[in-house]
């Protein structure tokens, strides 16, 4: 059953660099799982994106992506690992364009010129959200729609995943806060149920983290960072339900308050 989200989402990202041509670099060859390595520290939102990415690769290739030292995908979060900046500069990564652009990311290839050395896909984010967006950009390159769950848009299975040898993209938001306001949640968001997949609403009208997790996954895939929950007579406020705030923090989501308390927007 299709999950309907009766809201409008506008996200705006600017592509500063987009280039792809030349020979293909293989990152899934039909046998070994897609592999990745996170360099240094990262924010919890990157862990959320990694969980989604592993599941995405299982849908596309039949194998979950795996963490592996020296993995094909190398992931960097700049604001947690300033010591990596000099190394990335030497690799030709436009770190100066990333620095100072919150939620920005770069995805490109580091192709070695020595025999028997394999190329790496580099995912570099300015911060946690940018790093998560960059990783999920690879899901998009593999054919995974942001609406894979909410709209039941399943990707085609693939026996091979490639990127052009000189693939490079650097993207950053042109809008600081990007997201949705759930208007009239009592008529739609609260009423929607899929017991086999998610509960999240009890008799007291508490909408909990089990339900918001799926919404936050969608926002992350759409490169959004903001949610204004609604509040009707039959539902409790977002912050009154245990687990909601912690979950929003783990996804890097900025949360305001309902239209009943407009002065408390953050």
Buried (B, 14 or more C-beta within 10 A) or exposed (E): EEBEBEBEBEBEBEEBEEEBEEEEBEBBEEEEBBBBBBBEEBBBBBBBBBEBBBBBBBBBBEBBBEEBEEBBBBBBBBBBBEEBBEEBEEBEBBBEBBEEBBBBBBBBBBBEEEEEEEBBBBBBBBBBBBBBBBBBBBBBBBBBBBBBBBBEEEBEEBEEBBBBBBBBBBBBBEBEEBBBBBBEBBEBBBEBEEEEEBEBBEEEBBBBBBBBBBBBBBBBBBBBBBBBBBBBEEBBBBEEBEEBBEBBBBBBBBBBBBBEEEEEBE
